[in-house]
């Protein structure tokens, strides 16, 4: 009877670790796209909550600068500011891309924030 040496890895274990590492490596790309969206959405919330007294053009400029600093597509910097009945609303529409080997997925985002003033 031959016993395997201590510490010797089996092929199945290595294969599982390889698959797990690949999923994590390529999952970071998808996670980064959603993380930037959440950061931009939070910036919009902060803008309408604390700077709603600013002119619409200044709010658009601030959010365009934030979108640029986050590395979002240019369309994310095109922000619509609406004021009606004591509320200010900002929104943007853009598409970002998740790229994996042999696969490319475009995802449409519509961040929006609203607050009373």
PAPA-769739 format. One record per residue (C-alpha): residue in one letter; residue number from 1; x, y, z. Coordinates in nm, 3 decimals, m for minus. Example, Ala and Ser with C-alpha at 12.3 -4.5 7.8 and 13.67 -1.06 7.14 Angstrom:
<site resn="a" resi="1" east="1.230" north="m0.450" up="0.780"/>
<site resn="s" resi="2" east="1.367" north="m0.106" up="0.714"/>
This chain:
<site resn="x" resi="1" east="0.000" north="0.000" up="0.000"/>
<site resn="x" resi="2" east="0.144" north="0.335" up="m0.109"/>
<site resn="x" resi="3" east="0.041" north="0.647" up="0.076"/>
<site resn="x" resi="4" east="0.056" north="0.991" up="m0.082"/>
<site resn="x" resi="5" east="0.318" north="1.220" up="0.060"/>
<site resn="x" resi="6" east="0.205" north="1.487" up="0.303"/>
<site resn="x" resi="7" east="0.148" north="1.821" up="0.134"/>
<site resn="x" resi="8" east="0.102" north="1.678" up="m0.214"/>
<site resn="x" resi="9" east="m0.187" north="1.847" up="m0.395"/>
<site resn="x" resi="10" east="m0.443" north="1.670" up="m0.601"/>
<site resn="x" resi="11" east="m0.526" north="1.781" up="m0.951"/>
<site resn="x" resi="12" east="m0.891" north="1.850" up="m0.860"/>
<site resn="x" resi="13" east="m0.791" north="2.085" up="m0.580"/>
<site resn="x" resi="14" east="m0.553" north="2.279" up="m0.805"/>
<site resn="x" resi="15" east="m0.813" north="2.302" up="m1.078"/>
<site resn="x" resi="16" east="m1.069" north="2.439" up="m0.830"/>
<site resn="x" resi="17" east="m0.821" north="2.698" up="m0.707"/>
<site resn="x" resi="18" east="m0.743" north="2.796" up="m1.066"/>
<site resn="x" resi="19" east="m1.112" north="2.845" up="m1.145"/>
<site resn="x" resi="20" east="m1.163" north="3.044" up="m0.825"/>
<site resn="x" resi="21" east="m0.865" north="3.268" up="m0.904"/>
<site resn="x" resi="22" east="m0.995" north="3.330" up="m1.260"/>
<site resn="x" resi="23" east="m1.344" north="3.419" up="m1.134"/>
<site resn="x" resi="24" east="m1.197" north="3.661" up="m0.881"/>
<site resn="x" resi="25" east="m0.959" north="3.816" up="m1.135"/>
<site resn="x" resi="26" east="m1.229" north="3.882" up="m1.393"/>
<site resn="x" resi="27" east="m1.492" north="3.963" up="m1.131"/>
<site resn="x" resi="28" east="m1.286" north="4.261" up="m1.020"/>
<site resn="x" resi="29" east="m1.359" north="4.427" up="m1.357"/>
<site resn="x" resi="30" east="m1.734" north="4.389" up="m1.310"/>
<site resn="x" resi="31" east="m1.712" north="4.496" up="m0.947"/>
<site resn="x" resi="32" east="m1.518" north="4.809" up="m1.043"/>
<site resn="x" resi="33" east="m1.789" north="4.917" up="m1.289"/>
<site resn="x" resi="34" east="m2.059" north="4.889" up="m1.024"/>
<site resn="x" resi="35" east="m1.838" north="5.050" up="m0.758"/>
<site resn="x" resi="36" east="m1.785" north="5.358" up="m0.979"/>
<site resn="x" resi="37" east="m2.161" north="5.376" up="m1.038"/>
<site resn="x" resi="38" east="m2.225" north="5.371" up="m0.662"/>
<site resn="x" resi="39" east="m1.963" north="5.640" up="m0.602"/>
<site resn="x" resi="40" east="m2.120" north="5.859" up="m0.871"/>
<site resn="x" resi="41" east="m2.469" north="5.804" up="m0.730"/>
<site resn="x" resi="42" east="m2.342" north="5.903" up="m0.384"/>
<site resn="x" resi="43" east="m2.183" north="6.217" up="m0.530"/>
<site resn="x" resi="44" east="m2.519" north="6.305" up="m0.687"/>
<site resn="x" resi="45" east="m2.694" north="6.255" up="m0.354"/>
<site resn="x" resi="46" east="m2.441" north="6.480" up="m0.182"/>
<site resn="x" resi="47" east="m2.472" north="6.744" up="m0.453"/>
<site resn="x" resi="48" east="m2.850" north="6.776" up="m0.425"/>
<site resn="x" resi="49" east="m2.849" north="6.749" up="m0.048"/>
<site resn="x" resi="50" east="m2.583" north="7.008" up="0.028"/>
<site resn="x" resi="51" east="m2.549" north="7.222" up="m0.285"/>
<site resn="x" resi="52" east="m2.904" north="7.253" up="m0.419"/>
<site resn="x" resi="53" east="m2.879" north="7.632" up="m0.376"/>
<site resn="x" resi="54" east="m2.618" north="7.649" up="m0.655"/>
<site resn="x" resi="55" east="m2.722" north="7.735" up="m1.012"/>
<site resn="x" resi="56" east="m2.802" north="7.440" up="m1.237"/>
<site resn="x" resi="57" east="m2.495" north="7.503" up="m1.454"/>
<site resn="x" resi="58" east="m2.265" north="7.478" up="m1.151"/>
<site resn="x" resi="59" east="m2.425" north="7.152" up="m1.036"/>
<site resn="x" resi="60" east="m2.381" north="7.007" up="m1.386"/>
<site resn="x" resi="61" east="m2.018" north="7.121" up="m1.391"/>
<site resn="x" resi="62" east="m1.946" north="6.969" up="m1.047"/>
<site resn="x" resi="63" east="m2.096" north="6.634" up="m1.145"/>
<site resn="x" resi="64" east="m1.919" north="6.633" up="m1.482"/>
<site resn="x" resi="65" east="m1.588" north="6.682" up="m1.298"/>
<site resn="x" resi="66" east="m1.670" north="6.400" up="m1.057"/>
<site resn="x" resi="67" east="m1.765" north="6.165" up="m1.344"/>
<site resn="x" resi="68" east="m1.436" north="6.248" up="m1.514"/>
<site resn="x" resi="69" east="m1.234" north="6.187" up="m1.197"/>
<site resn="x" resi="70" east="m1.404" north="5.848" up="m1.149"/>
<site resn="x" resi="71" east="m1.310" north="5.746" up="m1.503"/>
<site resn="x" resi="72" east="m1.671" north="5.713" up="m1.618"/>
<site resn="x" resi="73" east="m1.767" north="5.739" up="m1.986"/>
<site resn="x" resi="74" east="m1.821" north="6.093" up="m2.120"/>
<site resn="x" resi="75" east="m2.200" north="6.045" up="m2.127"/>
<site resn="x" resi="76" east="m2.200" north="6.022" up="m1.746"/>
<site resn="x" resi="77" east="m2.096" north="6.386" up="m1.730"/>
<site resn="x" resi="78" east="m2.407" north="6.496" up="m1.921"/>
<site resn="x" resi="79" east="m2.636" north="6.567" up="m1.628"/>
<site resn="x" resi="80" east="m2.994" north="6.692" up="m1.633"/>
<site resn="x" resi="81" east="m3.094" north="6.921" up="m1.346"/>
<site resn="x" resi="82" east="m3.465" north="6.978" up="m1.287"/>
<site resn="x" resi="83" east="m3.624" north="7.207" up="m1.031"/>
<site resn="x" resi="84" east="m3.995" north="7.191" up="m0.961"/>
<site resn="x" resi="85" east="m4.219" north="7.233" up="m0.657"/>
<site resn="x" resi="86" east="m3.935" north="7.278" up="m0.411"/>
<site resn="x" resi="87" east="m3.734" north="6.977" up="m0.532"/>
<site resn="x" resi="88" east="m3.414" north="6.953" up="m0.726"/>
<site resn="x" resi="89" east="m3.348" north="6.637" up="m0.925"/>
<site resn="x" resi="90" east="m3.029" north="6.540" up="m1.106"/>
<site resn="x" resi="91" east="m2.995" north="6.246" up="m1.339"/>
<site resn="x" resi="92" east="m2.761" north="6.104" up="m1.599"/>
<site resn="x" resi="93" east="m2.768" north="5.817" up="m1.846"/>
<site resn="x" resi="94" east="m2.460" north="5.631" up="m1.958"/>
<site resn="x" resi="95" east="m2.331" north="5.292" up="m2.058"/>
<site resn="x" resi="96" east="m2.024" north="5.123" up="m1.919"/>
<site resn="x" resi="97" east="m1.856" north="4.808" up="m2.043"/>
<site resn="x" resi="98" east="m1.755" north="4.490" up="m1.864"/>
<site resn="x" resi="99" east="m1.492" north="4.303" up="m2.062"/>
<site resn="x" resi="100" east="m1.401" north="3.943" up="m2.007"/>
<site resn="x" resi="101" east="m1.200" north="3.718" up="m2.237"/>
<site resn="x" resi="102" east="m1.423" north="3.654" up="m2.536"/>
<site resn="x" resi="103" east="m1.716" north="3.842" up="m2.381"/>
<site resn="x" resi="104" east="m1.815" north="4.208" up="m2.378"/>
<site resn="x" resi="105" east="m2.125" north="4.333" up="m2.194"/>
<site resn="x" resi="106" east="m2.258" north="4.689" up="m2.210"/>
<site resn="x" resi="107" east="m2.457" north="4.790" up="m1.904"/>
<site resn="x" resi="108" east="m2.689" north="5.090" up="m1.899"/>
<site resn="x" resi="109" east="m2.683" north="5.302" up="m1.581"/>
<site resn="x" resi="110" east="m2.929" north="5.573" up="m1.481"/>
<site resn="x" resi="111" east="m2.807" north="5.735" up="m1.159"/>
<site resn="x" resi="112" east="m3.059" north="5.978" up="m1.011"/>
<site resn="x" resi="113" east="m3.084" north="6.186" up="m0.695"/>
<site resn="x" resi="114" east="m3.355" north="6.414" up="m0.564"/>
<site resn="x" resi="115" east="m3.394" north="6.637" up="m0.262"/>
<site resn="x" resi="116" east="m3.610" north="6.921" up="m0.137"/>
<site resn="x" resi="117" east="m3.477" north="7.274" up="m0.098"/>
